[in-house]
């Protein structure tokens, strides 16, 4: 009897060790499966990260290109503005010069009109047609008409 109980206890040990072994195998399989799952998850995460980095790099390239185009456009616009400002300054100077000339001519006409020697009776016959037969440009017909212009006429 003792031997049969020893055999039965030994077989139960074998069964326990077999079930422990099965348990270890199942746990090892689960560990391997979890490790493979973790590796796959990590691989997918690295791929997503790489795709995100690629997208950001492409976006940087587009933004740099757009920034360059904007800067170029700004430079062209600034150059056009500077050209127009220079042209405007020239036109203002020309307008001032023409206004000064006009004022001088009007002053000359006023001076001539106010001079009494033009209206003397003895020269009245020769004012319109001079002694040489040509028209006299300083006749009273011309002098009584001042040049009508102002600086405002030249402004756009």
N, CA, C and O atoms as a GROMACS GRO file, in nm:
protein
  624
    1UNK      N    1   0.079  -0.116   0.000
    1UNK     CA    2   0.000   0.000   0.000
    1UNK      C    3   0.084   0.124   0.000
    1UNK      O    4   0.054   0.224  -0.065
    2UNK      N    5   0.183   0.113   0.071
    2UNK     CA    6   0.270   0.227   0.078
    2UNK      C    7   0.330   0.259  -0.055
    2UNK      O    8   0.350   0.375  -0.090
    3UNK      N    9   0.358   0.154  -0.131
    3UNK     CA   10   0.419   0.178  -0.259
    3UNK      C   11   0.319   0.234  -0.357
    3UNK      O   12   0.353   0.315  -0.443
    4UNK      N   13   0.195   0.190  -0.343
    4UNK     CA   14   0.096   0.244  -0.435
    4UNK      C   15   0.069   0.391  -0.405
    4UNK      O   16   0.043   0.471  -0.495
    5UNK      N   17   0.074   0.425  -0.276
    5UNK     CA   18   0.053   0.566  -0.245
    5UNK      C   19   0.171   0.648  -0.292
    5UNK      O   20   0.154   0.763  -0.331
    6UNK      N   21   0.288   0.589  -0.290
    6UNK     CA   22   0.406   0.660  -0.341
    6UNK      C   23   0.395   0.680  -0.489
    6UNK      O   24   0.435   0.784  -0.541
    7UNK      N   25   0.341   0.582  -0.557
    7UNK     CA   26   0.328   0.593  -0.702
    7UNK      C   27   0.221   0.696  -0.734
    7UNK      O   28   0.235   0.779  -0.824
    8UNK      N   29   0.114   0.688  -0.657
    8UNK     CA   30   0.008   0.783  -0.687
    8UNK      C   31   0.053   0.925  -0.654
    8UNK      O   32   0.020   1.019  -0.726
    9UNK      N   33   0.129   0.940  -0.545
    9UNK     CA   34   0.176   1.073  -0.513
    9UNK      C   35   0.280   1.117  -0.617
    9UNK      O   36   0.288   1.236  -0.646
   10UNK      N   37   0.355   1.031  -0.670
   10UNK     CA   38   0.454   1.063  -0.774
   10UNK      C   39   0.384   1.098  -0.903
   10UNK      O   40   0.426   1.189  -0.975
   11UNK      N   41   0.276   1.025  -0.933
   11UNK     CA   42   0.204   1.056  -1.057
   11UNK      C   43   0.131   1.189  -1.042
   11UNK      O   44   0.115   1.264  -1.138
   12UNK      N   45   0.087   1.216  -0.921
   12UNK     CA   46   0.022   1.345  -0.901
   12UNK      C   47   0.125   1.456  -0.912
   12UNK      O   48   0.092   1.565  -0.960
   13UNK      N   49   0.246   1.431  -0.870
   13UNK     CA   50   0.354   1.529  -0.887
   13UNK      C   51   0.381   1.550  -1.034
   13UNK      O   52   0.405   1.662  -1.079
   14UNK      N   53   0.378   1.441  -1.107
   14UNK     CA   54   0.401   1.451  -1.250
   14UNK      C   55   0.287   1.530  -1.314
   14UNK      O   56   0.309   1.610  -1.404
   15UNK      N   57   0.169   1.508  -1.267
   15UNK     CA   58   0.056   1.582  -1.321
   15UNK      C   59   0.068   1.729  -1.283
   15UNK      O   60   0.042   1.817  -1.364
   16UNK      N   61   0.107   1.755  -1.158
   16UNK     CA   62   0.124   1.893  -1.115
   16UNK      C   63   0.236   1.960  -1.194
   16UNK      O   64   0.223   2.074  -1.238
   17UNK      N   65   0.346   1.889  -1.210
   17UNK     CA   66   0.458   1.946  -1.285
   17UNK      C   67   0.420   1.962  -1.430
   17UNK      O   68   0.466   2.055  -1.496
   18UNK      N   69   0.337   1.873  -1.482
   18UNK     CA   70   0.289   1.885  -1.619
   18UNK      C   71   0.200   2.005  -1.632
   18UNK      O   72   0.210   2.080  -1.730
   19UNK      N   73   0.112   2.025  -1.537
   19UNK     CA   74   0.024   2.141  -1.544
   19UNK      C   75   0.104   2.268  -1.521
   19UNK      O   76   0.072   2.371  -1.580
   20UNK      N   77   0.206   2.264  -1.436
   20UNK     CA   78   0.295   2.380  -1.417
   20UNK      C   79   0.368   2.410  -1.547
   20UNK      O   80   0.386   2.526  -1.586
   21UNK      N   81   0.411   2.303  -1.612
   21UNK     CA   82   0.481   2.319  -1.738
   21UNK      C   83   0.387   2.377  -1.844
   21UNK      O   84   0.426   2.466  -1.921
   22UNK      N   85   0.265   2.328  -1.848
   22UNK     CA   86   0.165   2.381  -1.942
   22UNK      C   87   0.136   2.529  -1.910
   22UNK      O   88   0.121   2.613  -1.999
   23UNK      N   89   0.129   2.555  -1.780
   23UNK     CA   90   0.104   2.692  -1.737
   23UNK      C   91   0.219   2.782  -1.781
   23UNK      O   92   0.196   2.894  -1.829
   24UNK      N   93   0.342   2.735  -1.764
   24UNK     CA   94   0.459   2.811  -1.807
   24UNK      C   95   0.458   2.830  -1.959
   24UNK      O   96   0.492   2.938  -2.008
   25UNK      N   97   0.419   2.728  -2.031
   25UNK     CA   98   0.414   2.739  -2.176
   25UNK      C   99   0.308   2.842  -2.219
   25UNK      O  100   0.330   2.925  -2.308
   26UNK      N  101   0.193   2.833  -2.152
   26UNK     CA  102   0.086   2.928  -2.185
   26UNK      C  103   0.133   3.070  -2.152
   26UNK      O  104   0.110   3.163  -2.230
   27UNK      N  105   0.198   3.087  -2.037
   27UNK     CA  106   0.248   3.219  -1.999
   27UNK      C  107   0.357   3.266  -2.094
   27UNK      O  108   0.362   3.384  -2.130
   28UNK      N  109   0.443   3.174  -2.136
   28UNK     CA  110   0.548   3.209  -2.232
   28UNK      C  111   0.485   3.250  -2.365
   28UNK      O  112   0.532   3.346  -2.428
   29UNK      N  113   0.383   3.181  -2.407
   29UNK     CA  114   0.313   3.216  -2.532
   29UNK      C  115   0.250   3.355  -2.519
   29UNK      O  116   0.258   3.437  -2.611
   30UNK      N  117   0.188   3.378  -2.404
   30UNK     CA  118   0.126   3.509  -2.383
   30UNK      C  119   0.232   3.621  -2.384
   30UNK      O  120   0.210   3.727  -2.442
   31UNK      N  121   0.347   3.594  -2.320
   31UNK     CA  122   0.456   3.691  -2.318
   31UNK      C  123   0.505   3.720  -2.459
   31UNK      O  124   0.523   3.834  -2.499
   32UNK      N  125   0.527   3.610  -2.534
   32UNK     CA  126   0.573   3.626  -2.673
   32UNK      C  127   0.471   3.703  -2.756
   32UNK      O  128   0.505   3.792  -2.834
   33UNK      N  129   0.343   3.666  -2.736
   33UNK     CA  130   0.237   3.733  -2.809
   33UNK      C  131   0.232   3.882  -2.772
   33UNK      O  132   0.217   3.967  -2.859
   34UNK      N  133   0.243   3.912  -2.644
   34UNK     CA  134   0.243   4.051  -2.597
   34UNK      C  135   0.365   4.126  -2.649
   34UNK      O  136   0.355   4.242  -2.691
   35UNK      N  137   0.482   4.059  -2.648
   35UNK     CA  138   0.604   4.122  -2.701
   35UNK      C  139   0.588   4.152  -2.850
   35UNK      O  140   0.625   4.260  -2.897
   36UNK      N  141   0.532   4.057  -2.924
   36UNK     CA  142   0.510   4.080  -3.068
   36UNK      C  143   0.410   4.194  -3.090
   36UNK      O  144   0.427   4.278  -3.178
   37UNK      N  145   0.306   4.195  -3.008
   37UNK     CA  146   0.206   4.302  -3.018
   37UNK      C  147   0.269   4.436  -2.986
   37UNK      O  148   0.244   4.535  -3.054
   38UNK      N  149   0.351   4.441  -2.880
   38UNK     CA  150   0.420   4.565  -2.843
   38UNK      C  151   0.516   4.610  -2.953
   38UNK      O  152   0.524   4.729  -2.984
   39UNK      N  153   0.588   4.514  -3.012
   39UNK     CA  154   0.680   4.549  -3.120
   39UNK      C  155   0.604   4.606  -3.240
   39UNK      O  156   0.646   4.704  -3.301
   40UNK      N  157   0.492   4.544  -3.272
   40UNK     CA  158   0.410   4.591  -3.384
   40UNK      C  159   0.354   4.730  -3.353
   40UNK      O  160   0.353   4.817  -3.440
   41UNK      N  161   0.308   4.749  -3.230
   41UNK     CA  162   0.256   4.879  -3.189
   41UNK      C  163   0.366   4.985  -3.195
   41UNK      O  164   0.342   5.097  -3.242
   42UNK      N  165   0.485   4.951  -3.150
   42UNK     CA  166   0.598   5.044  -3.154
   42UNK      C  167   0.635   5.075  -3.299
   42UNK      O  168   0.667   5.190  -3.332
   43UNK      N  169   0.632   4.974  -3.385
   43UNK     CA  170   0.663   4.994  -3.528
   43UNK      C  171   0.561   5.089  -3.591
   43UNK      O  172   0.598   5.179  -3.666
   44UNK      N  173   0.432   5.069  -3.561
   44UNK     CA  174   0.328   5.157  -3.613
   44UNK      C  175   0.346   5.300  -3.560
   44UNK      O  176   0.329   5.397  -3.634
   45UNK      N  177   0.381   5.311  -3.433
   45UNK     CA  178   0.403   5.442  -3.372
   45UNK      C  179   0.521   5.513  -3.440
   45UNK      O  180   0.514   5.633  -3.469
   46UNK      N  181   0.630   5.439  -3.466
   46UNK     CA  182   0.745   5.498  -3.536
   46UNK      C  183   0.706   5.541  -3.678
   46UNK      O  184   0.750   5.645  -3.726
   47UNK      N  185   0.624   5.461  -3.743
   47UNK     CA  186   0.580   5.496  -3.879
   47UNK      C  187   0.494   5.622  -3.878
   47UNK      O  188   0.511   5.711  -3.961
   48UNK      N  189   0.400   5.630  -3.780
   48UNK     CA  190   0.318   5.750  -3.769
   48UNK      C  191   0.405   5.873  -3.741
   48UNK      O  192   0.384   5.980  -3.798
   49UNK      N  193   0.502   5.856  -3.653
   49UNK     CA  194   0.591   5.965  -3.619
   49UNK      C  195   0.671   6.009  -3.742
   49UNK      O  196   0.690   6.128  -3.765
   50UNK      N  197   0.718   5.912  -3.820
   50UNK     CA  198   0.794   5.944  -3.942
   50UNK      C  199   0.705   6.014  -4.044
   50UNK      O  200   0.750   6.108  -4.110
   51UNK      N  201   0.580   5.969  -4.060
   51UNK     CA  202   0.488   6.033  -4.153
   51UNK      C  203   0.459   6.177  -4.109
   51UNK      O  204   0.454   6.268  -4.192
   52UNK      N  205   0.440   6.196  -3.980
   52UNK     CA  206   0.415   6.329  -3.926
   52UNK      C  207   0.536   6.420  -3.953
   52UNK      O  208   0.519   6.535  -3.993
   53UNK      N  209   0.656   6.367  -3.931
   53UNK     CA  210   0.777   6.444  -3.956
   53UNK      C  211   0.790   6.478  -4.104
   53UNK      O  212   0.830   6.590  -4.138
   54UNK      N  213   0.756   6.384  -4.191
   54UNK     CA  214   0.761   6.408  -4.336
   54UNK      C  215   0.660   6.517  -4.374
   54UNK      O  216   0.692   6.606  -4.453
   55UNK      N  217   0.540   6.510  -4.318
   55UNK     CA  218   0.438   6.613  -4.344
   55UNK      C  219   0.484   6.750  -4.297
   55UNK      O  220   0.467   6.850  -4.368
   56UNK      N  221   0.541   6.756  -4.178
   56UNK     CA  222   0.590   6.884  -4.126
   56UNK      C  223   0.703   6.940  -4.212
   56UNK      O  224   0.709   7.060  -4.236
   57UNK      N  225   0.791   6.853  -4.259
   57UNK     CA  226   0.901   6.897  -4.345
   57UNK      C  227   0.846   6.953  -4.476
   57UNK      O  228   0.894   7.056  -4.525
   58UNK      N  229   0.747   6.885  -4.533
   58UNK     CA  230   0.685   6.935  -4.656
   58UNK      C  231   0.616   7.069  -4.632
   58UNK      O  232   0.624   7.159  -4.715
   59UNK      N  233   0.550   7.082  -4.519
   59UNK     CA  234   0.483   7.208  -4.484
   59UNK      C  235   0.585   7.320  -4.468
   59UNK      O  236   0.559   7.433  -4.509
   60UNK      N  237   0.699   7.291  -4.408
   60UNK     CA  238   0.805   7.390  -4.394
   60UNK      C  239   0.851   7.438  -4.531
   60UNK      O  240   0.869   7.557  -4.554
   61UNK      N  241   0.868   7.343  -4.623
   61UNK     CA  242   0.909   7.379  -4.759
   61UNK      C  243   0.809   7.470  -4.826
   61UNK      O  244   0.846   7.569  -4.890
   62UNK      N  245   0.679   7.438  -4.813
   62UNK     CA  246   0.575   7.521  -4.874
   62UNK      C  247   0.572   7.660  -4.812
   62UNK      O  248   0.559   7.760  -4.882
   63UNK      N  249   0.583   7.666  -4.679
   63UNK     CA  250   0.580   7.796  -4.611
   63UNK      C  251   0.702   7.881  -4.647
   63UNK      O  252   0.690   8.002  -4.662
   64UNK      N  253   0.819   7.818  -4.661
   64UNK     CA  254   0.938   7.892  -4.702
   64UNK      C  255   0.920   7.947  -4.843
   64UNK      O  256   0.956   8.061  -4.871
   65UNK      N  257   0.863   7.866  -4.932
   65UNK     CA  258   0.839   7.910  -5.069
   65UNK      C  259   0.741   8.027  -5.071
   65UNK      O  260   0.763   8.126  -5.140
   66UNK      N  261   0.632   8.015  -4.995
   66UNK     CA  262   0.532   8.121  -4.987
   66UNK      C  263   0.593   8.248  -4.928
   66UNK      O  264   0.565   8.358  -4.976
   67UNK      N  265   0.675   8.233  -4.825
   67UNK     CA  266   0.741   8.348  -4.762
   67UNK      C  267   0.833   8.417  -4.863
   67UNK      O  268   0.836   8.540  -4.870
   68UNK      N  269   0.906   8.338  -4.942
   68UNK     CA  270   0.995   8.394  -5.044
   68UNK      C  271   0.914   8.472  -5.148
   68UNK      O  272   0.955   8.581  -5.190
   69UNK      N  273   0.801   8.418  -5.190
   69UNK     CA  274   0.716   8.486  -5.288
   69UNK      C  275   0.662   8.617  -5.232
   69UNK      O  276   0.656   8.718  -5.302
   70UNK      N  277   0.622   8.615  -5.106
   70UNK     CA  278   0.570   8.736  -5.042
   70UNK      C  279   0.680   8.843  -5.033
   70UNK      O  280   0.655   8.960  -5.060
   71UNK      N  281   0.799   8.801  -4.993
   71UNK     CA  282   0.910   8.896  -4.984
   71UNK      C  283   0.944   8.955  -5.121
   71UNK      O  284   0.970   9.074  -5.133
   72UNK      N  285   0.943   8.870  -5.222
   72UNK     CA  286   0.970   8.919  -5.359
   72UNK      C  287   0.863   9.020  -5.400
   72UNK      O  288   0.894   9.125  -5.456
   73UNK      N  289   0.738   8.987  -5.374
   73UNK     CA  290   0.628   9.077  -5.407
   73UNK      C  291   0.642   9.209  -5.332
   73UNK      O  292   0.619   9.316  -5.389
   74UNK      N  293   0.678   9.203  -5.206
   74UNK     CA  294   0.698   9.325  -5.126
   74UNK      C  295   0.811   9.410  -5.184
   74UNK      O  296   0.799   9.532  -5.191
   75UNK      N  297   0.920   9.346  -5.223
   75UNK     CA  298   1.033   9.420  -5.279
   75UNK      C  299   0.994   9.489  -5.409
   75UNK      O  300   1.031   9.604  -5.432
   76UNK      N  301   0.921   9.418  -5.495
   76UNK     CA  302   0.876   9.478  -5.621
   76UNK      C  303   0.784   9.596  -5.593
   76UNK      O  304   0.797   9.702  -5.654
   77UNK      N  305   0.691   9.577  -5.499
   77UNK     CA  306   0.597   9.685  -5.465
   77UNK      C  307   0.672   9.805  -5.407
   77UNK      O  308   0.642   9.919  -5.443
   78UNK      N  309   0.767   9.780  -5.319
   78UNK     CA  310   0.846   9.890  -5.262
   78UNK      C  311   0.924   9.963  -5.370
   78UNK      O  312   0.933  10.086  -5.367
   79UNK      N  313   0.980   9.889  -5.466
   79UNK     CA  314   1.055   9.953  -5.575
   79UNK      C  315   0.962  10.040  -5.659
   79UNK      O  316   0.998  10.152  -5.696
   80UNK      N  317   0.843   9.988  -5.690
   80UNK     CA  318   0.745  10.067  -5.766
   80UNK      C  319   0.706  10.194  -5.689
   80UNK      O  320   0.695  10.302  -5.746
   81UNK      N  321   0.686  10.178  -5.560
   81UNK     CA  322   0.651  10.293  -5.476
   81UNK      C  323   0.762  10.397  -5.479
   81UNK      O  324   0.735  10.517  -5.494
   82UNK      N  325   0.886  10.353  -5.465
   82UNK     CA  326   0.999  10.446  -5.466
   82UNK      C  327   1.009  10.517  -5.601
   82UNK      O  328   1.036  10.637  -5.606
   83UNK      N  329   0.986  10.443  -5.710
   83UNK     CA  330   0.989  10.504  -5.844
   83UNK      C  331   0.880  10.610  -5.857
   83UNK      O  332   0.904  10.718  -5.910
   84UNK      N  333   0.760  10.578  -5.809
   84UNK     CA  334   0.650  10.673  -5.816
   84UNK      C  335   0.677  10.796  -5.729
   84UNK      O  336   0.644  10.909  -5.768
   85UNK      N  337   0.736  10.775  -5.613
   85UNK     CA  338   0.770  10.888  -5.527
   85UNK      C  339   0.872  10.979  -5.594
   85UNK      O  340   0.861  11.101  -5.587
   86UNK      N  341   0.971  10.919  -5.659
   86UNK     CA  342   1.072  10.998  -5.729
   86UNK      C  343   1.008  11.076  -5.844
   86UNK      O  344   1.035  11.195  -5.862
   87UNK      N  345   0.924  11.010  -5.921
   87UNK     CA  346   0.855  11.076  -6.031
   87UNK      C  347   0.765  11.189  -5.979
   87UNK      O  348   0.757  11.296  -6.039
   88UNK      N  349   0.698  11.163  -5.869
   88UNK     CA  350   0.612  11.264  -5.807
   88UNK      C  351   0.693  11.386  -5.765
   88UNK      O  352   0.650  11.500  -5.783
   89UNK      N  353   0.810  11.362  -5.708
   89UNK     CA  354   0.895  11.474  -5.667
   89UNK      C  355   0.938  11.557  -5.788
   89UNK      O  356   0.940  11.680  -5.782
   90UNK      N  357   0.974  11.490  -5.897
   90UNK     CA  358   1.014  11.561  -6.018
   90UNK      C  359   0.897  11.644  -6.070
   90UNK      O  360   0.914  11.760  -6.108
   91UNK      N  361   0.778  11.583  -6.073
   91UNK     CA  362   0.660  11.655  -6.121
   91UNK      C  363   0.626  11.775  -6.032
   91UNK      O  364   0.587  11.880  -6.082
   92UNK      N  365   0.642  11.760  -5.902
   92UNK     CA  366   0.618  11.873  -5.812
   92UNK      C  367   0.716  11.986  -5.839
   92UNK      O  368   0.679  12.103  -5.841
   93UNK      N  369   0.844  11.949  -5.859
   93UNK     CA  370   0.944  12.051  -5.887
   93UNK      C  371   0.914  12.121  -6.019
   93UNK      O  372   0.928  12.243  -6.030
   94UNK      N  373   0.873  12.045  -6.119
   94UNK     CA  374   0.836  12.105  -6.248
   94UNK      C  375   0.715  12.197  -6.232
   94UNK      O  376   0.711  12.305  -6.290
   95UNK      N  377   0.619  12.153  -6.155
   95UNK     CA  378   0.500  12.236  -6.132
   95UNK      C  379   0.538  12.366  -6.062
   95UNK      O  380   0.490  12.473  -6.100
   96UNK      N  381   0.625  12.358  -5.962
   96UNK     CA  382   0.671  12.479  -5.894
   96UNK      C  383   0.743  12.572  -5.990
   96UNK      O  384   0.721  12.693  -5.989
   97UNK      N  385   0.830  12.515  -6.073
   97UNK     CA  386   0.904  12.596  -6.170
   97UNK      C  387   0.809  12.663  -6.269
   97UNK      O  388   0.824  12.782  -6.298
   98UNK      N  389   0.713  12.588  -6.321
   98UNK     CA  390   0.617  12.646  -6.415
   98UNK      C  391   0.530  12.751  -6.348
   98UNK      O  392   0.498  12.853  -6.409
   99UNK      N  393   0.492  12.728  -6.224
   99UNK     CA  394   0.414  12.828  -6.151
   99UNK      C  395   0.495  12.956  -6.133
   99UNK      O  396   0.442  13.066  -6.148
  100UNK      N  397   0.622  12.941  -6.101
  100UNK     CA  398   0.710  13.058  -6.086
  100UNK      C  399   0.724  13.133  -6.218
  100UNK      O  400   0.719  13.256  -6.221
  101UNK      N  401   0.742  13.059  -6.326
  101UNK     CA  402   0.752  13.122  -6.457
  101UNK      C  403   0.623  13.198  -6.492
  101UNK      O  404   0.627  13.311  -6.540
  102UNK      N  405   0.511  13.133  -6.466
  102UNK     CA  406   0.383  13.196  -6.493
  102UNK      C  407   0.366  13.324  -6.412
  102UNK      O  408   0.321  13.426  -6.463
  103UNK      N  409   0.403  13.315  -6.286
  103UNK     CA  410   0.393  13.434  -6.201
  103UNK      C  411   0.484  13.544  -6.254
  103UNK      O  412   0.445  13.660  -6.256
  104UNK      N  413   0.605  13.508  -6.295
  104UNK     CA  414   0.697  13.608  -6.351
  104UNK      C  415   0.640  13.670  -6.477
  104UNK      O  416   0.647  13.792  -6.495
  105UNK      N  417   0.583  13.588  -6.564
  105UNK     CA  418   0.523  13.642  -6.687
  105UNK      C  419   0.405  13.734  -6.655
  105UNK      O  420   0.390  13.840  -6.715
  106UNK      N  421   0.322  13.693  -6.562
  106UNK     CA  422   0.210  13.779  -6.522
  106UNK      C  423   0.260  13.909  -6.459
  106UNK      O  424   0.201  14.015  -6.481
  107UNK      N  425   0.368  13.902  -6.382
  107UNK     CA  426   0.427  14.023  -6.324
  107UNK      C  427   0.480  14.116  -6.434
  107UNK      O  428   0.463  14.238  -6.426
  108UNK      N  429   0.543  14.057  -6.534
  108UNK     CA  430   0.593  14.138  -6.646
  108UNK      C  431   0.477  14.205  -6.718
  108UNK      O  432   0.484  14.324  -6.750
  109UNK      N  433   0.372  14.129  -6.743
  109UNK     CA  434   0.255  14.185  -6.811
  109UNK      C  435   0.194  14.297  -6.728
  109UNK      O  436   0.159  14.402  -6.781
  110UNK      N  437   0.181  14.276  -6.598
  110UNK     CA  438   0.128  14.381  -6.510
  110UNK      C  439   0.215  14.506  -6.513
  110UNK      O  440   0.165  14.619  -6.515
  111UNK      N  441   0.345  14.484  -6.514
  111UNK     CA  442   0.438  14.596  -6.517
  111UNK      C  443   0.424  14.674  -6.647
  111UNK      O  444   0.422  14.797  -6.647
  112UNK      N  445   0.416  14.601  -6.756
  112UNK     CA  446   0.403  14.667  -6.887
  112UNK      C  447   0.269  14.740  -6.896
  112UNK      O  448   0.262  14.853  -6.944
  113UNK      N  449   0.163  14.674  -6.849
  113UNK     CA  450   0.030  14.737  -6.853
  113UNK      C  451   0.025  14.863  -6.768
  113UNK      O  452  -0.046  14.958  -6.801
  114UNK      N  453   0.098  14.864  -6.660
  114UNK     CA  454   0.093  14.980  -6.572
  114UNK      C  455   0.186  15.092  -6.617
  114UNK      O  456   0.180  15.203  -6.563
  115UNK      N  457   0.269  15.066  -6.712
  115UNK     CA  458   0.361  15.169  -6.761
  115UNK      C  459   0.285  15.270  -6.846
  115UNK      O  460   0.205  15.232  -6.932
  116UNK      N  461   0.309  15.396  -6.823
  116UNK     CA  462   0.237  15.501  -6.893
  116UNK      C  463   0.292  15.526  -7.032
  116UNK      O  464   0.222  15.580  -7.117
  117UNK      N  465   0.413  15.489  -7.056
  117UNK     CA  466   0.472  15.519  -7.186
  117UNK      C  467   0.406  15.442  -7.298
  117UNK      O  468   0.419  15.480  -7.414
  118UNK      N  469   0.333  15.328  -7.266
  118UNK     CA  470   0.265  15.253  -7.370
  118UNK      C  471   0.140  15.324  -7.418
  118UNK      O  472   0.093  15.303  -7.530
  119UNK      N  473   0.089  15.409  -7.332
  119UNK     CA  474  -0.038  15.473  -7.363
  119UNK      C  475  -0.024  15.618  -7.412
  119UNK      O  476  -0.122  15.692  -7.415
  120UNK      N  477   0.092  15.655  -7.448
  120UNK     CA  478   0.110  15.792  -7.495
  120UNK      C  479   0.044  15.810  -7.631
  120UNK      O  480   0.042  15.718  -7.713
  121UNK      N  481  -0.006  15.923  -7.653
  121UNK     CA  482  -0.086  15.948  -7.773
  121UNK      C  483  -0.004  15.942  -7.901
  121UNK      O  484  -0.054  15.897  -8.004
  122UNK      N  485   0.120  15.987  -7.897
  122UNK     CA  486   0.199  15.992  -8.020
  122UNK      C  487   0.233  15.853  -8.072
  122UNK      O  488   0.255  15.838  -8.192
  123UNK      N  489   0.237  15.751  -7.987
  123UNK     CA  490   0.269  15.616  -8.031
  123UNK      C  491   0.145  15.533  -8.054
  123UNK      O  492   0.155  15.416  -8.090
  124UNK      N  493   0.031  15.589  -8.034
  124UNK     CA  494  -0.093  15.513  -8.043
  124UNK      C  495  -0.111  15.453  -8.182
  124UNK      O  496  -0.164  15.343  -8.195
  125UNK      N  497  -0.069  15.524  -8.283
  125UNK     CA  498  -0.084  15.474  -8.419
  125UNK      C  499   0.011  15.359  -8.448
  125UNK      O  500  -0.020  15.273  -8.530
  126UNK      N  501   0.124  15.355  -8.385
  126UNK     CA  502   0.224  15.253  -8.415
  126UNK      C  503   0.222  15.137  -8.317
  126UNK      O  504   0.307  15.048  -8.324
  127UNK      N  505   0.127  15.136  -8.229
  127UNK     CA  506   0.124  15.025  -8.131
  127UNK      C  507   0.084  14.894  -8.196
  127UNK      O  508   0.149  14.792  -8.175
  128UNK      N  509  -0.020  14.896  -8.274
  128UNK     CA  510  -0.067  14.772  -8.334
  128UNK      C  511   0.023  14.733  -8.450
  128UNK      O  512   0.065  14.618  -8.460
  129UNK      N  513   0.052  14.827  -8.537
  129UNK     CA  514   0.143  14.798  -8.648
  129UNK      C  515   0.261  14.892  -8.633
  129UNK      O  516   0.244  15.014  -8.629
  130UNK      N  517   0.378  14.835  -8.624
  130UNK     CA  518   0.498  14.914  -8.602
  130UNK      C  519   0.537  14.990  -8.727
  130UNK      O  520   0.476  14.975  -8.832
  131UNK      N  521   0.640  15.071  -8.715
  131UNK     CA  522   0.689  15.150  -8.826
  131UNK      C  523   0.744  15.064  -8.938
  131UNK      O  524   0.750  15.109  -9.052
  132UNK      N  525   0.784  14.943  -8.908
  132UNK     CA  526   0.839  14.854  -9.010
  132UNK      C  527   0.732  14.770  -9.076
  132UNK      O  528   0.764  14.690  -9.165
  133UNK      N  529   0.607  14.783  -9.037
  133UNK     CA  530   0.497  14.711  -9.101
  133UNK      C  531   0.461  14.579  -9.035
  133UNK      O  532   0.368  14.511  -9.079
  134UNK      N  533   0.532  14.542  -8.930
  134UNK     CA  534   0.501  14.417  -8.860
  134UNK      C  535   0.412  14.445  -8.740
  134UNK      O  536   0.404  14.558  -8.691
  135UNK      N  537   0.343  14.338  -8.692
  135UNK     CA  538   0.260  14.354  -8.574
  135UNK      C  539   0.348  14.378  -8.452
  135UNK      O  540   0.453  14.316  -8.438
  136UNK      N  541   0.305  14.466  -8.368
  136UNK     CA  542   0.377  14.493  -8.245
  136UNK      C  543   0.326  14.396  -8.138
  136UNK      O  544   0.209  14.401  -8.101
  137UNK      N  545   0.414  14.305  -8.087
  137UNK     CA  546   0.367  14.207  -7.988
  137UNK      C  547   0.332  14.270  -7.856
  137UNK      O  548   0.268  14.206  -7.773
  138UNK      N  549   0.374  14.397  -7.832
  138UNK     CA  550   0.347  14.461  -7.704
  138UNK      C  551   0.227  14.554  -7.713
  138UNK      O  552   0.212  14.646  -7.633
  139UNK      N  553   0.144  14.528  -7.811
  139UNK     CA  554   0.028  14.615  -7.826
  139UNK      C  555  -0.067  14.596  -7.709
  139UNK      O  556  -0.061  14.495  -7.639
  140UNK      N  557  -0.153  14.691  -7.690
  140UNK     CA  558  -0.246  14.685  -7.577
  140UNK      C  559  -0.346  14.572  -7.594
  140UNK      O  560  -0.403  14.525  -7.496
  141UNK      N  561  -0.367  14.528  -7.719
  141UNK     CA  562  -0.458  14.416  -7.738
  141UNK      C  563  -0.404  14.290  -7.671
  141UNK      O  564  -0.480  14.212  -7.613
  142UNK      N  565  -0.276  14.271  -7.678
  142UNK     CA  566  -0.215  14.152  -7.617
  142UNK      C  567  -0.191  14.171  -7.469
  142UNK      O  568  -0.203  14.076  -7.392
  143UNK      N  569  -0.157  14.292  -7.429
  143UNK     CA  570  -0.117  14.314  -7.291
  143UNK      C  571  -0.235  14.313  -7.196
  143UNK      O  572  -0.216  14.288  -7.076
  144UNK      N  573  -0.352  14.338  -7.243
  144UNK     CA  574  -0.467  14.342  -7.155
  144UNK      C  575  -0.521  14.204  -7.123
  144UNK      O  576  -0.621  14.191  -7.053
  145UNK      N  577  -0.456  14.102  -7.173
  145UNK     CA  578  -0.502  13.965  -7.148
  145UNK      C  579  -0.396  13.891  -7.068
  145UNK      O  580  -0.302  13.837  -7.127
  146UNK      N  581  -0.408  13.887  -6.937
  146UNK     CA  582  -0.307  13.815  -6.857
  146UNK      C  583  -0.317  13.664  -6.882
  146UNK      O  584  -0.421  13.612  -6.922
  147UNK      N  585  -0.210  13.600  -6.858
  147UNK     CA  586  -0.206  13.454  -6.874
  147UNK      C  587  -0.285  13.393  -6.759
  147UNK      O  588  -0.254  13.416  -6.642
  148UNK      N  589  -0.384  13.317  -6.794
  148UNK     CA  590  -0.472  13.261  -6.692
  148UNK      C  591  -0.434  13.116  -6.667
  148UNK      O  592  -0.470  13.027  -6.744
  149UNK      N  593  -0.363  13.092  -6.562
  149UNK     CA  594  -0.327  12.957  -6.522
  149UNK      C  595  -0.287  12.961  -6.376
  149UNK      O  596  -0.250  13.066  -6.322
  150UNK      N  597  -0.294  12.850  -6.314
  150UNK     CA  598  -0.251  12.842  -6.175
  150UNK      C  599  -0.186  12.706  -6.150
  150UNK      O  600  -0.196  12.615  -6.234
  151UNK      N  601  -0.123  12.693  -6.038
  151UNK     CA  602  -0.057  12.568  -6.004
  151UNK      C  603  -0.158  12.455  -5.989
  151UNK      O  604  -0.124  12.339  -6.010
  152UNK      N  605  -0.281  12.488  -5.954
  152UNK     CA  606  -0.384  12.386  -5.938
  152UNK      C  607  -0.414  12.315  -6.068
  152UNK      O  608  -0.459  12.200  -6.067
  153UNK      N  609  -0.391  12.381  -6.179
  153UNK     CA  610  -0.419  12.318  -6.308
  153UNK      C  611  -0.325  12.201  -6.334
  153UNK      O  612  -0.360  12.110  -6.409
  154UNK      N  613  -0.209  12.202  -6.274
  154UNK     CA  614  -0.110  12.098  -6.299
  154UNK      C  615  -0.124  11.979  -6.206
  154UNK      O  616  -0.060  11.876  -6.228
  155UNK      N  617  -0.205  11.991  -6.103
  155UNK     CA  618  -0.221  11.880  -6.008
  155UNK      C  619  -0.319  11.779  -6.062
  155UNK      O  620  -0.419  11.812  -6.125
  156UNK      N  621  -0.286  11.655  -6.038
  156UNK     CA  622  -0.370  11.545  -6.086
  156UNK      C  623  -0.470  11.505  -5.980
  156UNK      O  624  -0.550  11.414  -6.002
   0.00000   0.00000   0.00000
